């Protein structure tokens, strides 16, 4: 069995993600453009292509004018809605898939949508109870990349839409709420974009423990 292409993960998860990639491999071949109507479809669903920089730097500047410090939370909630509805759609496309399989399709869909490739770290526990933990990296986050390409260094983590999307997908697949927090971000000068996701009541404590273990100087939230 070859290792997954869209996800880097511990060996224990490799088969699950490899099977997910095989199921979604035909999606890319189903992309169509209709120049007469100005539409782009993938597997029958309409998509709208937006420049990553416009969606991050441009939108964030406008949101800050309207919402001030609330722009990050708003961006996160938007991402979570996008992740949840996308997961719901994919689940309806594969009605015979188990919840584990739908969960595994998340990072694959994330990559296919151009967000980033995901690396799932060893501490992760993809259990369907409140012990669920996903400790993961985005190796080339479109949000952080957009800030860096514009010479913008932020004092805080920047990948709010990405964090929300993953949390929305996993909440839908798991059947209970989880939240994701970015604890390291290349947009603020860190080496990697790293996230912690688990049930809300454990997020602060688990994030603190993992940051201490790996020497990550996280935001004091």
C-alpha positions as CSV (number, residue, x, y, z in Angstrom):
1,X,0.0,0.0,0.0
2,X,1.4,3.4,-1.0
3,X,1.3,6.2,1.6
4,X,-1.5,8.8,1.2
5,X,-0.7,11.7,-1.1
6,X,-2.8,14.5,0.4
7,X,-2.2,13.6,4.1
8,X,0.9,12.8,6.0
9,X,0.0,10.7,9.0
10,X,1.2,8.1,11.5
11,X,1.1,4.5,10.1
12,X,-1.9,3.6,12.2
13,X,-4.0,6.0,10.2
14,X,-2.5,5.4,6.7
15,X,-4.9,2.8,5.4
16,X,-7.9,4.9,6.4
17,X,-6.6,7.9,4.5
18,X,-5.3,5.9,1.6
19,X,-8.8,4.4,1.1
20,X,-10.3,7.9,1.3
21,X,-8.0,9.2,-1.4
22,X,-8.9,6.3,-3.7
23,X,-12.6,7.1,-3.3
24,X,-12.1,10.8,-4.1
25,X,-9.5,10.4,-6.9
26,X,-12.2,10.6,-9.6
27,X,-13.4,14.0,-8.4
28,X,-10.6,16.0,-10.1
29,X,-11.5,14.4,-13.4
30,X,-15.0,15.7,-13.2
31,X,-14.1,19.4,-13.3
32,X,-15.8,21.3,-16.1
33,X,-15.8,24.9,-17.3
34,X,-18.7,26.5,-19.2
35,X,-17.5,29.7,-20.9
36,X,-21.0,30.5,-22.2
37,X,-22.5,30.7,-18.7
38,X,-19.3,31.6,-16.8
39,X,-19.6,28.6,-14.5
40,X,-17.2,26.1,-13.0
41,X,-18.5,22.7,-11.8
42,X,-16.8,19.8,-10.0
43,X,-18.7,16.5,-9.9
44,X,-21.9,18.5,-10.6
45,X,-21.4,21.1,-7.9
46,X,-20.7,24.7,-8.8
47,X,-17.5,26.2,-7.5
48,X,-16.3,29.8,-7.4
49,X,-12.5,30.4,-7.7
50,X,-11.2,33.3,-5.6
51,X,-7.6,34.4,-5.2
52,X,-6.2,33.3,-1.9
53,X,-4.7,36.8,-1.2
54,X,-8.1,38.5,-1.8
55,X,-9.8,36.1,0.5
56,X,-7.3,36.6,3.3
57,X,-5.5,40.0,3.2
58,X,-8.3,41.9,1.4
59,X,-11.2,40.5,3.3
60,X,-9.5,40.7,6.6
61,X,-8.8,44.4,6.1
62,X,-12.5,45.1,5.4
63,X,-13.7,42.9,8.3
64,X,-11.5,44.8,10.7
65,X,-13.1,48.0,9.6
66,X,-16.5,46.7,10.4
67,X,-15.9,44.2,13.3
68,X,-12.6,45.4,14.9
69,X,-11.1,42.7,17.1
70,X,-14.1,40.5,16.3
71,X,-12.9,39.8,12.8
72,X,-11.0,36.7,13.8
73,X,-13.9,35.0,15.5
74,X,-16.1,35.9,12.5
75,X,-13.6,34.4,10.1
76,X,-13.4,31.2,12.2
77,X,-17.2,30.9,12.3
78,X,-17.4,31.3,8.5
79,X,-14.7,28.6,8.0
80,X,-16.6,26.3,10.4
81,X,-19.8,26.8,8.4
82,X,-18.0,26.0,5.2
83,X,-16.4,22.9,6.6
84,X,-19.7,21.6,8.1
85,X,-21.7,22.1,4.9
86,X,-19.0,20.6,2.7
87,X,-18.8,17.5,5.0
88,X,-22.5,17.1,4.8
89,X,-22.5,17.3,1.0
90,X,-19.6,14.8,0.8
91,X,-21.3,12.4,3.2
92,X,-24.5,12.5,1.0
93,X,-22.3,11.6,-2.0
94,X,-20.9,8.5,-0.1
95,X,-24.0,7.2,1.8
96,X,-22.4,3.8,2.5
97,X,-19.3,5.3,4.1
98,X,-18.8,4.9,7.9
99,X,-18.3,8.0,10.1
100,X,-14.6,7.1,10.3
101,X,-14.3,7.2,6.5
102,X,-16.2,10.5,6.3
103,X,-13.8,12.0,9.0
104,X,-10.8,10.8,6.9
105,X,-12.1,12.5,3.8
106,X,-11.8,15.9,5.6
107,X,-8.0,16.5,5.1
108,X,-8.3,15.2,1.5
109,X,-11.1,17.6,0.7
110,X,-9.1,20.3,2.4
111,X,-6.2,19.7,0.1
112,X,-8.4,19.4,-3.0
113,X,-9.9,22.7,-2.2
114,X,-6.5,24.3,-2.2
115,X,-6.3,25.1,1.6
116,X,-3.1,23.1,2.4
117,X,-1.7,19.7,2.9
118,X,-2.2,18.3,6.4
119,X,0.2,16.5,8.6
120,X,-1.4,14.6,11.5
121,X,1.0,14.2,14.4
122,X,1.6,11.2,16.6
123,X,-0.4,12.5,19.6
124,X,-3.6,12.5,17.7
125,X,-6.4,10.2,18.8
126,X,-9.2,10.0,16.2
127,X,-11.8,8.5,18.6
128,X,-15.5,9.1,18.5
129,X,-15.8,10.3,22.1
130,X,-14.5,13.3,24.1
131,X,-11.0,11.8,24.1
132,X,-10.8,12.9,20.4
133,X,-7.7,14.8,19.7
134,X,-6.2,16.0,16.4
135,X,-2.8,17.6,16.6
136,X,-1.9,18.7,13.1
137,X,0.1,20.9,10.8
138,X,-0.7,22.7,7.6
139,X,2.5,22.7,5.6
140,X,1.5,25.5,3.2
141,X,-1.5,27.3,4.6
142,X,-3.0,29.6,2.0
143,X,-3.7,32.2,4.7
144,X,-0.2,32.4,6.1
145,X,1.3,32.3,2.7
146,X,-0.8,35.3,1.5
147,X,0.3,37.4,4.5
148,X,3.9,36.5,3.9
149,X,3.8,37.2,0.2
150,X,2.5,40.7,1.1
151,X,5.3,41.3,3.6
152,X,2.8,41.3,6.5
153,X,3.9,39.8,9.8
154,X,1.1,39.5,12.3
155,X,1.5,39.4,16.1
156,X,-1.1,36.7,16.3
157,X,-1.9,33.5,14.5
158,X,-3.6,34.1,11.1
159,X,-5.2,30.9,9.8
160,X,-8.7,31.4,11.2
161,X,-10.6,30.2,8.1
162,X,-8.6,27.0,7.9
163,X,-9.0,26.3,11.6
164,X,-12.7,26.8,11.3
165,X,-13.1,24.7,8.2
166,X,-11.4,21.7,9.8
167,X,-13.4,22.1,13.0
168,X,-16.6,22.3,11.0
169,X,-15.9,19.2,9.0
170,X,-14.9,17.2,12.1
171,X,-17.9,18.4,14.1
172,X,-20.2,17.2,11.4
173,X,-18.4,13.8,10.9
174,X,-18.0,13.1,14.6
175,X,-21.6,14.0,15.6
176,X,-20.4,16.3,18.5
177,X,-18.8,19.7,18.7
178,X,-15.0,20.2,18.5
179,X,-13.0,23.4,18.2
180,X,-9.6,24.0,16.6
181,X,-7.0,26.4,17.8
182,X,-3.9,27.5,15.9
183,X,-0.9,27.5,18.3
184,X,1.9,28.2,15.9
185,X,1.8,30.2,12.6
186,X,4.3,31.1,10.0
187,X,2.6,34.4,9.4
188,X,3.8,35.6,12.8
189,X,7.3,34.2,12.2
190,X,6.9,30.7,13.6
191,X,8.4,27.7,11.8
192,X,5.1,25.9,11.2
193,X,1.4,26.4,11.2
194,X,0.3,24.0,14.0
195,X,-3.2,23.3,15.3
196,X,-4.9,21.6,18.3
197,X,-8.5,20.3,18.0
198,X,-10.6,18.6,20.6
199,X,-13.8,19.1,22.6
200,X,-14.1,22.7,23.8
201,X,-13.8,22.0,27.5
202,X,-10.4,20.5,27.0
203,X,-9.0,22.8,24.4
204,X,-7.1,25.2,26.6
205,X,-5.5,22.6,28.8
206,X,-4.6,20.2,25.9
207,X,-3.2,23.1,23.9
208,X,-1.1,24.2,26.9
209,X,0.3,20.7,27.5
210,X,1.2,20.1,23.8
211,X,2.8,23.5,23.5
212,X,4.9,22.9,26.6
213,X,5.9,19.4,25.4
214,X,7.0,20.7,22.0
215,X,8.4,24.1,23.0
216,X,5.7,26.1,21.2
217,X,5.3,29.7,22.3
218,X,1.5,29.9,21.8
219,X,-0.8,33.0,22.0
220,X,-2.0,33.5,25.6
221,X,-5.7,32.8,24.9
